[in-house]
Amino acid sequence: MRKEIAIFISLLAITLGVSPIFAISPDVIYVNEGESIQSAINNVAVGGKVIVNPGTYYESIDIQKSGLKLVSSGGRDSTTIIGNPTSQVIKINSNLGTVTVDGFTIVLSDSVSNPNGIAQGYASATGTTSIIQNNRIKVTNNLRNGIQVSGANSKVIGNIVEGGPLTVDWASCGIMVVNFAGYPDADNILVKDNNLLGGMDYGIAVIQWYDGGKTSNVTIDGNIIEKTVYGGISLGGNVENTKILNNIIKNNEVGIITDQDFYYGRGGGNPKGTSINYNEFCGNVVDIEVYGDNIEGKLDAKYNYWCSNTGPQKEKLKGDIDTFPFEKRNSIPIYSILKILKKNQEKS
């Protein structure tokens, strides 16, 4: 009966010269455990929001909806996506405007040799800005990239990324910002307040591959990067004006590597305009290494704290690096100072 009525109304509208009424995609769709996140994405309106309620979801997701906001209602501690045996658990495509992924635990497949968590590949740089925030990437076996972005104005904020190996020849990475020659520049990207827990080859990588592109104006601010196998932060290729600020970089083989030697023969140039300021370096075998000889002037690494009020240790710096002036800190921890002040106030 309903089907007959719908057909009749449409025919009547055509007869009377009135536009028929079609179903409109909803602006917001809620997903409950046992339902499909992908189905909700496919059916939500352009620029709409898919809100995922707490639970565990067994699927990989292909985002092709412009302006999508994919968010969890309960946050990453209660909302888990376990990926299928595919190379990306969440794939972000090109020409989507601004896409947001917020508040999930992403579990990589243990049967994929090069798994990515949330990935905007360099081929998807055109027309897409990725906002990746408040997620956790869990590694069950191998890791390629926990989070990868390539689109201009993208942001990677407040995520937690676990580590793992990739292959003998290729390195795993927690967060990668990348440009590939022939695609739009990866420009004005923020990587902020993330926690790289270690175990990956590189914590944060800002790179560019082959001649004809650029990764520029990347800010790496307020992250904790620890226990990586080769380097906490790695810069390579035609990378310009990277600002590395306010990070805690500890217990890595090398804290920061800036590769001035065309990035293993695959970079389209060398990093320039890099500034490394107001960071804390502690427990690294090497704090900063400038790899190769093709560099313009000294690397700016002033105002950092080198885990000692005596400043950086010479053996932990490799290359032409300007570290003066450096930061000193109170020998008494701030909480102890506050405790003393409180006692003095009580006595008064």
Buried (B, 14 or more C-beta within 10 A) or exposed (E): EEEEEEEEEBEEEEEEEEEEEEEEEEEEBEBEEEBBBBEBBBBBBEEBBBBBBBBEBEBBBBBBBBBBBBBBEEBBEBBBBBBEEBBBBBBBBBEBBBBBBBBBBBBBBEEBEBBBBBBBBBEBBBBBBBBBBBBBBBBBEBBBBBBBBBBBBBBBBBBBBBBBBBEEEEBBBBBBBBBBBEBBBBBBBBBBBBBBBBBBBBBBBBBBBBEEBBBBBBBBBBBBBBBBBBBBBBBBBBBBBBBBBBBBBBBBBBBBBBBBBBBEEEBBBBBBEBBBBBBBBBEBEBBBBBBBEEBEEEBBBBBBBBBEEEBBEEEBBBBEBEBEEBBEEEEEEEEEEEEEEEEEEEEE
